[in-house]
Amino acid sequence: MIAKNQNLKFNNFYLFISLYISLVVGFYLGEDLNFGATEDWLRTDFPVIRDLSIDLKNTLLNYESYGHRHSPVYLVFLSLLKNLGLSYDALRFLHLNLSISLIYFFYKCLVLKFNDVEKSLLVILSLSIFLSPTFRSLAIWPSSRLAGLLFFVLSIYEFLKFQKTSLNIHLIRNIFF
């Protein structure tokens, strides 16, 4: 039984690595399975990040002129990283790697909610997010929608932790996220 468990962990690890590498290859090839994420990045997000990194105050005061529908919070975060010297491709690659935490916290939510289900099955279910065209496109071409989804999943995670432990710190974190 121990050998079987270790074999499953080994296989799940290689499945994760394979799916991650496919995402990195998609990054370098400019993959856009949604056929819109690239345009969203180049036409709406990129100009805002560029201008925020040059003149934060003026860009925020004129934010509506960019025709952007989403909150500027994530774009401000990316512009601050740009000001630290990261290139736009480095910002995209950092965003891609931060997006992986969505899969991790989704898995943690599944474990909390379905603790009687085989964990290797939950790993495979959570890794299936890698196959989503929307996830892949929004991980490769940064979007605040994926960051928003991450915060939503974190909120659910903290709520499930509260249900298990009844500790108020999890309620506070739930509200924060």
C-alpha positions as CSV (number, residue, x, y, z in Angstrom):
1,M,0.0,0.0,0.0
2,I,2.9,2.4,0.8
3,A,4.5,1.7,-2.6
4,K,1.2,2.3,-4.3
5,N,0.8,5.7,-2.5
6,Q,4.3,6.7,-3.4
7,N,3.8,5.7,-7.0
8,L,0.6,7.9,-7.1
9,K,2.5,10.8,-5.6
10,F,5.3,10.3,-8.1
11,N,2.8,10.1,-11.0
12,N,1.0,13.2,-9.8
13,F,4.2,15.1,-9.5
14,Y,5.2,14.2,-13.1
15,L,1.7,15.1,-14.3
16,F,2.1,18.5,-12.6
17,I,5.5,19.1,-14.1
18,S,4.3,18.0,-17.6
19,L,1.3,20.4,-17.4
20,Y,3.4,23.2,-16.1
21,I,6.0,22.7,-18.9
22,S,3.1,22.8,-21.4
23,L,2.0,26.1,-20.0
24,V,5.6,27.5,-20.2
25,V,5.9,26.3,-23.8
26,G,2.5,28.0,-24.4
27,F,4.0,31.2,-22.9
28,Y,6.9,31.2,-25.3
29,L,4.8,30.4,-28.3
30,G,2.3,33.1,-27.4
31,E,-0.6,30.7,-26.9
32,D,-4.1,32.2,-26.8
33,L,-6.7,29.6,-26.8
34,N,-9.5,32.1,-26.0
35,F,-8.5,34.2,-29.1
36,G,-8.8,37.4,-27.1
37,A,-6.4,37.4,-24.2
38,T,-3.5,38.7,-26.3
39,E,-5.6,41.6,-27.6
40,D,-6.8,42.4,-24.1
41,W,-3.2,42.5,-22.9
42,L,-1.8,44.5,-25.8
43,R,-4.7,47.0,-26.2
44,T,-6.1,47.4,-22.7
45,D,-3.8,46.2,-20.0
46,F,-0.3,47.0,-21.5
47,P,-1.0,50.7,-22.1
48,V,-2.4,51.2,-18.6
49,I,0.6,49.4,-16.9
50,R,3.0,51.4,-19.1
51,D,1.3,54.7,-18.1
52,L,0.9,53.7,-14.5
53,S,4.6,53.0,-14.3
54,I,5.4,56.5,-15.7
55,D,2.8,58.6,-14.0
56,L,0.6,56.8,-11.4
57,K,-1.5,59.7,-10.2
58,N,-2.4,61.1,-13.6
59,T,-3.1,57.7,-15.0
60,L,-5.5,56.8,-12.1
61,L,-7.2,60.2,-12.5
62,N,-7.8,59.5,-16.2
63,Y,-8.4,55.8,-15.9
64,E,-11.8,55.9,-17.5
65,S,-10.3,57.2,-20.7
66,Y,-8.5,53.9,-21.2
67,G,-11.9,52.1,-21.7
68,H,-10.9,49.5,-19.1
69,R,-13.8,47.7,-17.4
70,H,-11.8,46.2,-14.4
71,S,-10.4,47.7,-11.2
72,P,-6.9,49.1,-11.6
73,V,-5.6,47.5,-8.4
74,Y,-3.9,44.6,-10.2
75,L,-2.6,46.8,-12.9
76,V,-1.1,49.1,-10.3
77,F,0.6,46.1,-8.7
78,L,2.1,45.1,-12.1
79,S,3.2,48.7,-12.8
80,L,5.0,48.8,-9.4
81,L,6.9,45.6,-10.4
82,K,7.7,47.2,-13.8
83,N,9.2,50.1,-11.9
84,L,11.4,47.7,-10.0
85,G,13.0,46.8,-13.3
86,L,11.0,43.8,-14.6
87,S,10.4,43.6,-18.3
88,Y,6.9,43.1,-19.6
89,D,7.8,39.5,-20.5
90,A,9.1,39.0,-16.9
91,L,5.8,40.4,-15.6
92,R,3.9,38.0,-17.8
93,F,6.1,35.1,-16.6
94,L,5.7,36.1,-12.9
95,H,1.9,36.3,-13.4
96,L,2.0,32.8,-15.0
97,N,3.7,31.4,-11.9
98,L,1.4,33.2,-9.5
99,S,-1.5,31.7,-11.4
100,I,-0.3,28.2,-10.4
101,S,-1.3,29.1,-6.8
102,L,-4.9,29.1,-7.9
103,I,-4.6,25.3,-8.7
104,Y,-2.9,24.7,-5.3
105,F,-5.6,26.5,-3.3
106,F,-8.3,24.9,-5.3
107,Y,-6.8,21.5,-4.3
108,K,-6.6,22.6,-0.7
109,C,-10.3,23.5,-0.8
110,L,-11.1,20.1,-2.3
111,V,-9.2,18.4,0.5
112,L,-11.0,20.3,3.2
113,K,-14.5,19.7,1.6
114,F,-14.0,16.1,0.5
115,N,-11.6,14.7,3.1
116,D,-12.9,11.2,2.5
117,V,-12.0,11.1,-1.2
118,E,-8.7,9.8,-2.3
119,K,-6.2,12.7,-2.4
120,S,-4.6,11.6,-5.7
121,L,-8.1,11.9,-7.3
122,L,-8.4,15.4,-5.9
123,V,-4.9,16.2,-7.3
124,I,-5.9,15.1,-10.7
125,L,-9.1,17.1,-10.5
126,S,-7.3,20.2,-9.5
127,L,-4.6,19.7,-12.1
128,S,-7.3,19.6,-14.8
129,I,-7.5,23.4,-14.5
130,F,-4.3,23.4,-16.5
131,L,-6.3,22.1,-19.4
132,S,-8.8,25.0,-19.3
133,P,-8.4,27.3,-22.3
134,T,-9.4,30.3,-20.2
135,F,-7.0,29.5,-17.5
136,R,-4.1,29.0,-20.0
137,S,-4.9,32.2,-21.9
138,L,-5.3,34.3,-18.8
139,A,-2.2,32.9,-17.1
140,I,-0.1,33.5,-20.2
141,W,-1.5,37.0,-20.9
142,P,-2.0,38.7,-17.5
143,S,-5.5,39.5,-16.5
144,S,-7.0,40.8,-13.3
145,R,-9.8,38.2,-13.8
146,L,-7.4,35.4,-12.8
147,A,-6.1,37.3,-9.8
148,G,-9.7,37.9,-8.8
149,L,-10.5,34.2,-9.1
150,L,-7.5,33.5,-6.9
151,F,-8.8,35.8,-4.2
152,F,-12.2,34.2,-4.5
153,V,-10.7,30.7,-4.1
154,L,-8.7,32.0,-1.1
155,S,-11.9,33.3,0.4
156,I,-13.6,29.9,0.0
157,Y,-10.5,28.2,1.5
158,E,-10.6,30.4,4.6
159,F,-14.3,29.8,5.0
160,L,-13.8,26.0,4.8
161,K,-11.0,26.3,7.4
162,F,-13.4,28.2,9.6
163,Q,-16.0,25.5,9.3
164,K,-13.3,22.9,10.4
165,T,-11.7,24.9,13.2
166,S,-14.2,27.6,14.3
167,L,-11.2,30.0,14.7
168,N,-12.1,33.6,14.1
169,I,-8.9,34.3,12.3
170,H,-10.2,32.3,9.3
171,L,-13.4,34.5,9.3
172,I,-11.2,37.6,9.2
173,R,-9.1,36.2,6.3
174,N,-12.3,35.2,4.5
175,I,-13.6,38.7,4.6
176,F,-10.2,40.1,3.7
177,F,-9.9,38.0,0.6
